Amino acid sequence: MTSARRPSAAHTQGARPYVSGADEARNHVRSAPRPRLLAAFLGSVIAAGLGLVVFSVSTVSLDDITAMDSGQVLALATCLVLIVLGEIRPVMGSSMADPLGVTLSTTFVFPVLLHFGLVPAVILHTIATLLAGLVARKAMIRNLFNVAQYALSVGAGWLVLAAAGIRPTLSDTWTPSTLSDLLLIVVVGAASFVVNDFLVATAIGLMAGISPWTQFRSDLRFQATVSAAQFGLAPLVAVLMEYAPAFVALTVVPMYAIHKSAAASVRSEHQAQHDDLTGLANRKRLIEQATEAINDALRTGEPCALFLLDLDRFKEVNDVLGHPVGDEVLRRVARRLEGALRPDDLVARLGGDEFAVLARRVRDAEAAVTIAERVRAALDAELVIDGQLIDLEGSIGVALVPDHATEYEVLFSRADVAMYLAKADRTGVEVYDSARDVNSTSRIGLISGLRNAIEQGEIELHYQPKASLADQTVTGVEALVRWNHPTRGLVPPDEFIPVAEQSGLMHRLTDVVLDLALTQVAKWQDQGMTVPVAVNVSFRDLLDQTMPTRLAGTLERHGLAPELLTLEITERVLTADMDRARITLQALCDLGVRLSLDDFGTGWSSLRLLRELPLAEIKIDRSFVSRAAVVEEDAVVVRATTRLAHGLGMHVVAEGIETAVAWQAIKDMNCDTAQGWHLARPMPSGRATEWLSERLLGRVPVGHP
C-alpha cells in the first residue's frame, strides 16, 4: 500500500541521487558495508511481498468483477490512473538519504483498501508500481522491492481492519460512517506508515552502513506530514466511491494541493540546510548529520571521520580573475568533491573556500588519509574556466571518532587544528595529533614552560659555521635555537617552535633569539672577529610590521651594522599573506639586513616572487645537496638553482655538505658558500668562539676543513 518512501535499498545512495552509471554500479548490493545482510533482507521482503501479491491475484473471482456496477468500475479505474500518476510524480524529499521522494499514490490506494479490501489495493498498487518502473527504467530489483514493500504495507493496514472485524471485498464494500470508524482509519494508516517506513529505513540503513533507526528518524517529520495529509483524504475518497464515484477524479485537486504544499515545504527546508551557491549541505546540516554519525559510531564501534578542507591560493583566483570565476570554481569543486567520495559521505560548504566532509564507516586513520588523498587528487585535475587554466590544491585536516573526539564541537576543532598544520607544513593532509595541538593538555603545559623559559633565560643558541667554497675561508655562522630545560635538558626545536607559532609566543621568542645572536656577534667583534650571523625567522614574524622597528633598535643597542645579520625565511612565506609579508620584507631590506630564502626546492615558489622580493641569498635544501655528488637529478637541480640565483644577483648557500666528495662536487657546480657537518657541527657559544678564533685569528691555518 502506500509508501511514504519509495526508493529501494538496492540502488539508493546515502548522500545524493545518481548522476552516472558509475555511481549506480558503486551502489550495488555488493558494495554495501554488509552485502550479505542486505541481500538477505531484500530477499526476505521481496519473497514475502510477492507472496502476498500472488495470493491476492489468485483470490480474484471473475464473478466478483462481473458483478460490479458501473460506479464501482469507474471508481477503481479512476483510482488506478491516479495511483499511477502518484507513483510517477513523487514529492522530492529534502533528505539526501531518500533522493526519490514521497509518492502520492497513498491518497488513492488507502481508500481502495478501506472500501474494496486487500486484494484490489494490492493489485492496483502493483500495476501502478510496475508501470512507473518501466517509465523510469528502474532496475528489476528496485521494482520488485517497491512492489513487495507496498504489498506488505497494505497487508499491515488490512490486518488492523480485520482485527476490528472489517473485511471489505469487491462484493462486500465498506464505507466509514461514524467517528469510531475515523479513529480506526487513523490506526490503519499508522500501521501502514510504520511498516512502510521501517522496511525502507532498514534497507537504506544496510546500504549506507547506518542504523535503521537513524535512517527512520532522518526525515520522519517530512514523511509523516505528507502521509498524514494523504491518509486524511482517504475517508472522503471512500465515501465518494460509494455515493458519487464520478467525483473521485475531483480529488486530484487536493492531491495536487498536497503536492505543491509539500514541494514548497521541501524547498524551504532545503534552503535552510543547503548552501545557495554550490547546493551542498551547509553548516547546520553538517552538525545534524555529524551528531547522528558520532552517536552511531559510539554505538556500533565503527569509526567515522570529519575532514575540513581549505583551498590553497583561492584568494588569488578571486583577486585576479574576479568573483564570478571564483564562484564557478567553488561550484566545480563541489561537484568534484561529491564525485570523489563514497555514496554515504556528506559534503558541506562552510563558507568561503572552506569545505567539510563527513565520512561514515572509516576503518582507521590510514583509511581516512586514503579518502583525503583521493579528494586532493580530484582537485588536482585540470580545471579550465573561460579558457583560463586554474591550478587548485587543498589542505585537509582529519579527525576521527572515537580516537580524537566523541562530540561534534571537539571533533570539528581538532579537524581544524589538523587542517592548519596541513596548510602550514604544506603536507596536503594531516591527521589530528594531540602532540601538535596547542590546546591539548600536554601542549598547554609546554606553552607555559616555553613562556617561563623565555623569561628565565633558558633559551640558548648553537652556531654552525659557513665557509666560502672558492677560498675556504669562514664567512659566518647560522644561529640555531635550543631550549635548555632544567629537567629535560635540550628540547628539540621541532617540538617547541610549532608551539610558539600557534600560541602567539613566536614574536617574543624571535626577539630573544635575535638579541642573543647579536650579543654574541658584538662579543666576537670586540675580540677582533667579524662574524656575520644568520637567524631563522617564522613567517608569522613577517606578518608583524613592527618587527623592522624593533630589530633596528636591537642593532643600534649592540652597535652592529645591519649587514652582519641575515634573516632566513622559508618558502612558506611565499604562500602566506604575501601582501603583509612583502611590506615587512621590504622594510627589513631598507634597514640593510640581508634576506635569505631557506630550504629552497622543498616547497612552492613563484619565480615572479623570487624576482620581486628583496632577497640577497638562496639556500639550497640539504636533500639535494647531500646527494648531488652521486645522483644526477639532484646535481641538475643544484646547478640550475645556482644559475638562476646568480642570474638574479643572489648569493647561493649549499647546506648539508657532510663529505669531502660532496664539498668538491658542490664547489664544481659554482655554489658560493658551504654549510654542513663536514665543516663543523652546531656548537654552543663557547665552543663556537674557540673554533672561530682558531681560524680567524691565525692560530690554525685557514684551509680545507
Legacy VTK file of the C-alpha trace (Angstrom):
# vtk DataFile Version 3.0
C-alpha trace
ASCII
DATASET POLYDATA
POINTS 705 float
0.000 0.000 0.000
1.094 3.373 0.352
4.520 4.346 0.549
5.714 7.486 2.031
9.160 6.396 0.838
9.659 4.618 -2.402
13.354 4.009 -3.253
14.688 0.531 -2.904
17.832 -0.065 -0.953
19.466 -1.793 -3.861
20.013 1.491 -5.614
19.623 4.181 -3.004
22.520 6.464 -2.212
23.141 7.705 1.244
24.316 11.103 0.040
22.777 12.126 -3.271
20.861 10.910 -6.352
22.636 9.106 -9.137
24.415 11.121 -11.762
26.009 8.378 -13.816
26.162 4.664 -14.462
29.376 4.537 -12.461
27.502 5.867 -9.451
24.842 3.169 -9.861
27.430 0.422 -10.033
29.104 1.855 -6.967
25.814 1.487 -5.050
25.112 -2.109 -5.956
24.259 -4.520 -3.161
27.781 -5.940 -3.321
29.249 -2.523 -2.459
27.201 -2.183 0.731
29.048 -2.465 4.077
27.090 -5.646 4.878
26.194 -7.058 1.453
25.068 -10.460 2.708
22.808 -8.990 5.370
21.382 -6.504 2.876
20.808 -9.208 0.252
19.115 -11.414 2.843
16.837 -8.576 3.932
15.912 -7.631 0.374
15.283 -11.256 -0.500
13.056 -11.765 2.539
10.994 -8.639 1.866
10.635 -9.435 -1.827
9.631 -13.042 -1.115
7.026 -12.064 1.476
5.635 -9.180 -0.557
5.431 -11.073 -3.847
3.823 -13.949 -1.997
1.084 -11.595 -0.868
0.707 -10.279 -4.434
0.403 -13.795 -5.836
-2.141 -14.644 -3.134
-4.162 -11.534 -3.963
-4.215 -12.293 -7.678
-5.149 -15.920 -7.061
-8.160 -14.971 -4.945
-9.698 -12.648 -7.533
-13.043 -14.017 -8.603
-14.328 -13.349 -12.118
-17.838 -13.413 -10.751
-16.988 -10.604 -8.297
-15.620 -8.488 -11.152
-18.609 -9.022 -13.451
-20.950 -8.346 -10.560
-19.515 -4.838 -10.013
-21.767 -1.993 -11.040
-20.562 0.759 -13.346
-19.943 3.137 -10.471
-17.550 0.724 -8.766
-15.720 0.055 -12.034
-15.397 3.798 -12.642
-14.101 4.330 -9.098
-11.451 1.609 -9.413
-10.394 2.721 -12.914
-10.079 6.329 -11.753
-8.048 5.252 -8.727
-5.727 3.161 -10.918
-4.965 6.159 -13.158
-4.398 8.441 -10.195
-2.230 5.852 -8.398
-0.022 5.568 -11.484
0.286 9.366 -11.659
1.117 9.470 -7.969
3.897 6.927 -8.467
5.365 8.692 -11.477
5.361 12.179 -9.925
6.615 11.925 -6.320
7.254 14.822 -3.994
11.023 15.168 -3.685
12.103 14.987 -0.079
14.937 17.120 1.277
16.705 14.193 2.889
19.620 13.216 0.689
19.268 9.708 2.035
15.906 9.479 0.257
16.523 11.000 -3.158
13.416 9.612 -4.900
10.944 11.392 -2.684
7.440 10.605 -1.432
4.787 9.118 -3.717
1.229 10.462 -3.604
-0.356 7.173 -4.595
-1.339 6.718 -0.947
-4.163 9.187 -1.485
-5.984 6.558 -3.562
-4.500 3.189 -2.538
-5.621 3.708 1.054
-9.292 4.395 0.149
-9.278 1.317 -2.117
-8.096 -0.761 0.850
-10.822 0.702 3.089
-13.646 0.372 0.579
-12.780 -2.649 -1.578
-10.337 -4.544 0.633
-6.835 -6.037 0.457
-6.894 -7.714 -2.936
-7.828 -4.713 -5.148
-5.468 -2.422 -3.209
-2.501 -4.774 -3.659
-3.225 -5.443 -7.339
-3.766 -1.798 -8.297
-0.645 -0.674 -6.497
1.407 -3.472 -8.051
0.252 -2.489 -11.550
0.999 1.180 -10.895
4.441 0.421 -9.436
5.459 -1.744 -12.396
4.233 0.850 -14.910
6.096 3.637 -13.101
9.192 1.437 -13.015
9.041 0.905 -16.761
8.656 4.635 -17.403
11.619 5.437 -15.166
13.637 2.432 -16.448
14.378 1.253 -12.956
16.349 -1.891 -12.226
14.331 -5.050 -11.711
15.393 -5.467 -8.085
14.199 -1.953 -7.324
10.799 -2.641 -8.887
10.460 -5.924 -7.044
11.388 -4.343 -3.723
8.922 -1.487 -4.220
6.120 -3.887 -5.163
6.843 -6.037 -2.118
7.230 -3.069 0.201
3.861 -1.644 -0.841
2.124 -5.000 -0.621
3.365 -5.572 2.928
2.333 -2.049 3.943
-1.158 -2.684 2.560
-1.185 -6.011 4.374
-0.348 -4.326 7.689
-3.299 -1.984 7.283
-5.612 -4.835 6.333
-4.626 -6.778 9.447
-5.791 -3.867 11.620
-9.090 -3.722 9.732
-9.536 -7.463 10.032
-8.794 -7.318 13.762
-11.641 -4.806 14.050
-13.949 -7.230 12.244
-13.958 -5.332 8.950
-13.024 -7.346 5.831
-14.184 -5.434 2.766
-14.170 -7.098 -0.682
-15.322 -6.253 -4.204
-18.671 -7.796 -3.451
-18.952 -6.535 0.120
-17.580 -2.978 0.331
-17.193 -0.876 3.463
-17.686 2.858 3.866
-16.764 4.740 7.063
-19.714 6.486 8.621
-19.023 7.091 12.313
-16.472 8.795 14.498
-15.192 5.407 15.652
-14.654 4.496 12.007
-12.435 7.569 11.612
-10.421 6.591 14.673
-9.984 3.104 13.206
-8.754 4.642 9.945
-6.090 6.553 11.912
-4.799 3.271 13.390
-4.881 1.544 9.981
-2.946 4.413 8.419
-0.386 4.423 11.240
0.230 0.684 10.852
0.741 1.031 7.099
3.036 4.020 7.514
5.225 2.421 10.183
5.677 -0.829 8.257
6.479 1.042 5.049
9.000 3.363 6.648
10.568 0.548 8.659
11.173 -1.532 5.535
12.731 1.336 3.591
14.743 2.675 6.529
16.200 -0.784 7.173
17.132 -1.249 3.527
18.729 2.197 3.222
20.465 1.776 6.567
22.026 -1.510 5.475
23.026 0.043 2.169
24.587 3.113 3.755
26.031 1.420 6.833
23.943 3.344 9.351
21.356 2.151 11.836
17.755 1.752 10.559
16.564 3.840 13.495
18.834 6.722 12.495
17.594 6.488 8.930
13.978 6.229 10.102
14.316 9.429 12.108
16.281 11.310 9.443
13.215 12.645 7.612
10.365 11.301 9.754
8.683 14.661 10.126
8.507 15.252 6.396
7.336 11.707 5.667
4.697 11.777 8.391
3.390 15.187 7.350
2.860 14.250 3.698
1.461 10.810 4.551
-0.940 12.243 7.142
-2.332 14.618 4.540
-2.916 11.697 2.193
-4.463 9.493 4.874
-6.710 12.378 5.834
-8.293 12.375 2.387
-8.964 8.644 2.458
-12.379 8.747 4.218
-13.640 11.350 1.759
-12.481 9.323 -1.252
-14.057 6.163 0.189
-17.385 7.959 0.644
-17.235 9.249 -2.947
-16.551 5.699 -4.176
-19.808 4.601 -2.556
-22.120 7.502 -3.313
-20.570 9.556 -6.137
-17.845 7.575 -7.998
-17.810 10.055 -10.863
-16.484 12.682 -8.460
-13.490 10.588 -7.333
-11.441 12.217 -10.112
-12.015 15.597 -8.481
-9.882 14.557 -5.538
-6.912 15.111 -7.801
-7.292 18.780 -6.863
-6.498 18.317 -3.154
-3.823 15.775 -4.166
-2.246 18.449 -6.351
-2.508 20.899 -3.458
-0.709 18.396 -1.230
1.981 18.025 -3.890
2.514 21.779 -4.226
2.440 22.387 -0.483
4.878 19.573 0.218
7.172 20.720 -2.579
7.188 24.263 -1.190
7.956 22.905 2.269
10.785 20.823 0.846
12.259 23.823 -0.972
12.148 25.870 2.209
13.737 23.087 4.242
16.339 22.503 1.552
17.314 26.176 1.521
17.642 26.120 5.301
20.053 23.177 5.153
21.995 23.750 1.937
24.430 26.255 0.510
22.880 28.515 -2.137
25.976 28.699 -4.346
27.013 25.034 -4.530
23.909 23.132 -3.440
25.994 21.275 -0.852
24.901 20.824 2.727
25.545 23.835 4.940
26.937 24.020 8.454
23.536 23.376 10.053
23.023 20.126 8.155
26.607 19.075 8.777
26.125 19.449 12.521
22.909 17.400 12.446
24.379 14.607 10.333
27.696 14.564 12.193
25.938 14.309 15.548
23.991 11.283 14.307
27.115 9.726 12.794
29.033 10.194 16.054
26.262 8.518 18.030
26.207 5.628 15.552
29.988 5.279 15.720
29.968 5.157 19.504
27.138 2.623 19.480
28.467 0.299 16.772
32.206 0.745 17.308
32.716 1.660 13.621
34.706 4.927 13.456
33.635 7.931 11.443
35.755 10.908 10.389
35.391 14.601 9.770
37.563 16.253 7.106
37.996 20.001 6.851
39.296 21.237 3.503
40.610 24.674 2.645
41.557 25.626 -0.921
45.099 26.897 -1.361
45.561 30.130 -3.312
41.818 30.629 -3.845
42.189 34.274 -2.815
44.470 34.783 -5.813
41.780 33.408 -8.133
39.217 35.840 -6.744
41.574 38.798 -6.827
42.978 38.176 -10.307
40.070 36.603 -12.206
37.130 38.100 -10.329
34.374 36.802 -8.082
32.198 35.279 -10.865
35.091 32.988 -11.791
35.717 32.326 -8.100
32.079 31.290 -7.657
32.308 28.941 -10.627
35.484 27.425 -9.154
33.592 26.718 -5.912
30.752 25.084 -7.840
33.192 22.903 -9.780
35.000 21.982 -6.568
31.692 20.969 -5.005
30.961 18.588 -7.898
34.469 17.145 -7.732
34.182 16.512 -4.024
30.885 14.699 -4.496
32.330 12.619 -7.313
35.433 11.628 -5.346
33.610 10.453 -2.240
31.511 7.470 -1.287
27.698 7.472 -1.535
27.055 7.922 2.166
29.697 10.602 2.739
28.246 14.056 3.319
29.902 17.054 1.661
29.260 20.517 3.099
30.396 24.043 2.342
31.095 26.014 5.494
31.678 29.352 3.792
34.287 30.976 1.568
36.625 28.301 0.239
36.241 26.006 3.244
34.502 22.649 2.859
33.807 19.715 5.165
33.328 16.016 4.557
31.622 13.662 6.981
32.860 10.138 6.248
30.941 7.324 7.889
32.429 3.874 8.445
36.120 4.719 8.256
38.253 1.759 9.295
41.110 3.776 10.776
43.301 6.849 10.258
45.100 5.236 7.338
41.812 4.648 5.529
40.788 8.237 6.240
44.019 9.521 4.714
43.343 7.395 1.620
39.964 9.098 1.204
41.549 12.512 1.743
44.240 11.826 -0.842
41.543 10.829 -3.321
39.883 14.193 -2.707
43.155 16.039 -3.286
43.712 14.076 -6.496
40.274 15.169 -7.730
41.160 18.797 -7.026
44.476 18.438 -8.843
42.739 17.514 -12.111
42.941 20.205 -14.791
40.347 22.951 -14.295
39.655 25.375 -17.151
37.122 28.203 -16.814
36.600 30.702 -19.634
39.785 29.458 -21.252
41.811 30.098 -18.091
43.720 27.174 -16.587
43.323 27.299 -12.805
45.669 25.419 -10.501
43.896 24.144 -7.398
45.174 22.338 -4.348
43.613 21.719 -0.978
44.809 21.332 2.594
42.837 18.732 4.539
42.651 18.126 8.265
41.259 14.825 9.561
39.821 13.922 12.962
38.218 10.585 13.852
35.576 9.325 16.251
36.293 7.963 18.807
40.094 8.318 18.544
40.147 12.102 18.708
36.712 13.181 19.943
33.256 11.945 20.917
31.409 15.246 20.483
30.909 17.344 17.362
32.409 20.600 18.660
35.603 18.871 19.775
35.780 16.828 16.566
35.458 19.970 14.434
38.052 21.820 16.479
40.580 19.015 16.109
39.979 18.638 12.378
40.571 22.389 12.159
43.886 22.065 14.020
44.952 19.307 11.625
43.952 21.414 8.608
46.002 24.332 9.890
49.041 22.085 10.207
48.496 20.658 6.711
48.425 24.177 5.304
51.313 25.452 7.380
53.558 22.469 6.635
52.322 22.133 3.034
51.820 18.401 3.530
48.352 18.383 1.990
46.767 16.023 4.521
47.261 15.829 8.275
45.532 13.645 10.854
44.967 15.273 14.233
47.881 14.767 16.625
47.479 15.931 20.215
51.244 16.378 20.443
50.976 19.213 17.911
47.811 20.788 19.273
48.395 23.876 21.337
45.036 23.325 23.021
45.808 19.826 24.317
46.718 19.376 27.970
50.327 18.433 27.245
50.741 21.319 24.828
49.297 23.820 27.275
51.978 22.708 29.723
54.590 23.136 27.008
53.358 26.670 26.280
53.611 27.574 29.946
57.099 26.067 30.109
58.234 27.913 26.976
56.910 31.203 28.280
58.844 30.611 31.505
61.947 29.603 29.502
61.877 32.923 27.630
61.548 34.843 30.888
64.143 32.804 32.844
66.863 32.751 30.185
66.625 29.046 29.298
66.786 29.837 25.578
70.286 29.489 24.139
71.889 29.391 20.715
74.218 26.980 18.997
76.223 28.132 15.996
77.121 26.294 12.798
79.881 27.875 10.684
79.698 28.563 6.946
82.691 28.807 4.584
83.440 30.043 1.092
83.740 27.245 -1.459
86.107 29.351 -3.561
88.840 30.130 -0.988
87.725 28.022 2.004
87.503 30.989 4.364
84.903 31.258 7.117
82.092 33.577 6.003
79.768 33.492 9.001
77.592 31.293 11.183
73.953 30.254 11.445
72.371 30.632 14.878
70.227 27.632 15.851
67.867 27.957 18.810
67.835 25.478 21.694
65.744 25.274 24.852
67.865 24.162 27.795
65.128 22.766 30.017
66.113 22.437 33.707
64.916 18.803 33.923
64.571 17.595 30.325
67.836 19.008 29.033
67.911 20.296 25.444
64.391 20.310 23.976
64.446 19.866 20.165
63.312 22.948 18.232
60.884 20.789 16.243
58.981 20.316 19.488
58.675 23.889 20.702
58.842 26.046 17.552
55.362 24.902 16.351
54.050 25.665 19.846
55.483 29.157 19.665
53.981 29.715 16.207
50.494 28.618 17.245
50.407 30.178 20.695
51.465 33.745 19.962
54.887 33.343 21.605
56.742 33.423 18.294
57.374 37.159 18.307
58.830 37.075 21.824
60.957 34.043 21.041
62.289 35.650 17.845
63.181 38.840 19.708
65.087 36.799 22.298
66.937 34.809 19.617
67.888 37.953 17.686
69.118 39.636 20.854
71.221 36.600 21.835
72.684 36.265 18.336
73.573 39.944 18.040
75.004 39.961 21.567
77.342 37.154 20.530
78.302 38.883 17.261
79.173 42.014 19.267
81.356 39.952 21.603
83.183 38.406 18.671
83.637 41.830 17.164
85.178 43.036 20.430
87.596 40.083 20.166
88.650 41.162 16.696
86.470 38.732 14.723
83.862 39.975 12.273
81.369 37.129 12.047
78.070 37.658 10.182
75.186 35.666 11.680
72.109 34.162 10.085
68.903 33.730 12.091
65.753 31.858 11.055
62.516 33.808 11.388
58.973 32.500 11.224
56.510 33.528 8.529
54.411 34.835 11.428
57.228 37.255 12.268
56.985 38.678 8.768
53.272 39.366 9.219
54.235 41.659 12.122
55.019 45.018 10.555
56.549 46.302 13.815
59.399 43.788 13.560
61.757 46.031 11.475
61.474 48.840 14.046
62.236 46.515 16.963
65.158 44.971 15.081
66.595 48.391 14.248
66.602 49.191 17.951
68.375 45.918 18.782
71.085 46.529 16.148
71.644 50.040 17.408
71.844 48.878 21.021
74.608 46.420 20.128
76.385 48.857 17.820
76.323 46.493 14.839
75.999 47.155 11.139
72.794 45.630 9.667
74.880 43.841 7.015
76.166 41.485 9.718
72.678 39.991 10.083
70.961 37.666 7.624
67.360 36.657 8.213
66.458 33.276 6.777
62.866 32.748 5.663
61.246 29.589 4.283
59.285 29.142 1.090
56.108 29.059 3.172
56.354 32.858 3.267
55.696 32.893 -0.470
52.305 31.241 0.070
51.234 33.046 3.245
49.712 36.542 3.379
52.038 37.891 0.719
50.796 41.465 0.817
51.641 41.913 4.507
54.855 39.874 4.330
56.114 41.889 1.360
55.841 45.143 3.334
57.867 43.700 6.226
60.479 42.199 3.910
60.985 45.489 2.105
61.331 47.359 5.408
63.984 44.870 6.566
65.834 45.254 3.274
65.695 49.062 3.604
67.169 48.647 7.079
70.187 46.946 5.484
69.541 43.418 6.729
70.232 40.610 4.250
67.375 38.224 3.417
67.919 34.565 2.586
65.419 32.046 1.217
65.958 28.851 3.228
65.282 25.225 2.211
64.884 26.217 -1.426
63.329 23.458 -3.536
61.194 21.812 -0.844
58.083 23.947 -1.235
56.192 26.000 -3.772
57.846 29.090 -5.200
56.838 31.594 -7.817
59.724 32.777 -9.981
57.984 36.119 -10.232
58.071 36.479 -6.456
61.717 35.412 -6.378
62.444 38.238 -8.775
60.325 40.806 -6.952
61.230 40.054 -3.325
64.340 41.769 -1.915
66.293 38.528 -1.441
70.072 38.511 -1.237
70.608 34.789 -0.918
69.179 31.338 -1.639
69.976 28.278 0.465
69.604 25.023 -1.455
67.995 22.363 0.711
70.192 19.583 2.063
68.030 16.906 0.401
69.509 17.970 -2.959
72.978 18.928 -1.779
73.772 15.711 0.108
73.156 13.548 -2.976
74.346 15.886 -5.716
77.688 14.086 -5.979
76.049 10.727 -6.742
72.542 11.429 -8.096
72.500 13.257 -11.412
68.933 14.534 -10.975
69.917 16.288 -7.737
73.050 17.672 -9.385
70.861 19.139 -12.149
68.686 20.846 -9.521
71.723 22.324 -7.754
73.310 23.582 -10.983
70.020 25.045 -12.276
69.243 26.747 -8.976
72.741 28.209 -8.815
72.480 29.621 -12.325
69.029 31.024 -11.558
70.186 32.684 -8.342
73.322 34.154 -9.898
71.225 35.426 -12.790
69.043 37.261 -10.277
72.110 38.633 -8.477
71.780 36.355 -5.457
74.328 34.514 -3.365
73.982 30.688 -3.113
74.495 28.628 0.043
74.562 24.827 -0.078
73.575 23.283 3.248
74.042 19.675 4.246
77.597 19.065 2.975
78.836 16.125 5.009
81.753 14.683 3.000
84.813 15.886 1.115
83.330 14.399 -2.055
80.173 16.459 -1.642
82.269 19.571 -0.919
84.186 19.202 -4.169
81.082 18.375 -6.208
79.192 21.411 -4.933
82.245 23.613 -5.500
82.367 22.417 -9.119
78.738 23.456 -9.502
79.713 27.085 -8.722
77.875 27.422 -5.416
79.248 30.236 -3.248
79.078 29.037 0.351
79.054 25.673 2.109
77.430 24.641 5.367
77.306 21.193 6.932
78.888 18.658 9.218
81.948 18.305 7.001
82.821 21.844 8.015
81.509 21.771 11.593
78.511 20.689 13.610
76.420 23.235 15.541
78.295 24.276 18.704
77.454 26.155 21.914
78.726 29.727 22.015
81.898 28.865 23.967
82.988 26.112 21.609
81.992 28.179 18.569
84.133 31.073 19.831
87.116 28.751 20.200
86.555 27.261 16.709
86.279 30.693 15.095
89.267 32.205 16.877
91.481 29.308 15.787
90.630 30.007 12.134
90.066 33.737 12.046
92.882 34.827 14.349
95.524 32.715 12.683
96.441 30.090 15.230
95.079 27.374 12.921
95.647 27.749 9.177
92.521 28.515 7.221
92.151 25.854 4.622
90.045 22.957 3.522
88.150 21.731 6.624
LINES 1 706
705 0 1 2 3 4 5 6 7 8 9 10 11 12 13 14 15 16 17 18 19 20 21 22 23 24 25 26 27 28 29 30 31 32 33 34 35 36 37 38 39 40 41 42 43 44 45 46 47 48 49 50 51 52 53 54 55 56 57 58 59 60 61 62 63 64 65 66 67 68 69 70 71 72 73 74 75 76 77 78 79 80 81 82 83 84 85 86 87 88 89 90 91 92 93 94 95 96 97 98 99 100 101 102 103 104 105 106 107 108 109 110 111 112 113 114 115 116 117 118 119 120 121 122 123 124 125 126 127 128 129 130 131 132 133 134 135 136 137 138 139 140 141 142 143 144 145 146 147 148 149 150 151 152 153 154 155 156 157 158 159 160 161 162 163 164 165 166 167 168 169 170 171 172 173 174 175 176 177 178 179 180 181 182 183 184 185 186 187 188 189 190 191 192 193 194 195 196 197 198 199 200 201 202 203 204 205 206 207 208 209 210 211 212 213 214 215 216 217 218 219 220 221 222 223 224 225 226 227 228 229 230 231 232 233 234 235 236 237 238 239 240 241 242 243 244 245 246 247 248 249 250 251 252 253 254 255 256 257 258 259 260 261 262 263 264 265 266 267 268 269 270 271 272 273 274 275 276 277 278 279 280 281 282 283 284 285 286 287 288 289 290 291 292 293 294 295 296 297 298 299 300 301 302 303 304 305 306 307 308 309 310 311 312 313 314 315 316 317 318 319 320 321 322 323 324 325 326 327 328 329 330 331 332 333 334 335 336 337 338 339 340 341 342 343 344 345 346 347 348 349 350 351 352 353 354 355 356 357 358 359 360 361 362 363 364 365 366 367 368 369 370 371 372 373 374 375 376 377 378 379 380 381 382 383 384 385 386 387 388 389 390 391 392 393 394 395 396 397 398 399 400 401 402 403 404 405 406 407 408 409 410 411 412 413 414 415 416 417 418 419 420 421 422 423 424 425 426 427 428 429 430 431 432 433 434 435 436 437 438 439 440 441 442 443 444 445 446 447 448 449 450 451 452 453 454 455 456 457 458 459 460 461 462 463 464 465 466 467 468 469 470 471 472 473 474 475 476 477 478 479 480 481 482 483 484 485 486 487 488 489 490 491 492 493 494 495 496 497 498 499 500 501 502 503 504 505 506 507 508 509 510 511 512 513 514 515 516 517 518 519 520 521 522 523 524 525 526 527 528 529 530 531 532 533 534 535 536 537 538 539 540 541 542 543 544 545 546 547 548 549 550 551 552 553 554 555 556 557 558 559 560 561 562 563 564 565 566 567 568 569 570 571 572 573 574 575 576 577 578 579 580 581 582 583 584 585 586 587 588 589 590 591 592 593 594 595 596 597 598 599 600 601 602 603 604 605 606 607 608 609 610 611 612 613 614 615 616 617 618 619 620 621 622 623 624 625 626 627 628 629 630 631 632 633 634 635 636 637 638 639 640 641 642 643 644 645 646 647 648 649 650 651 652 653 654 655 656 657 658 659 660 661 662 663 664 665 666 667 668 669 670 671 672 673 674 675 676 677 678 679 680 681 682 683 684 685 686 687 688 689 690 691 692 693 694 695 696 697 698 699 700 701 702 703 704
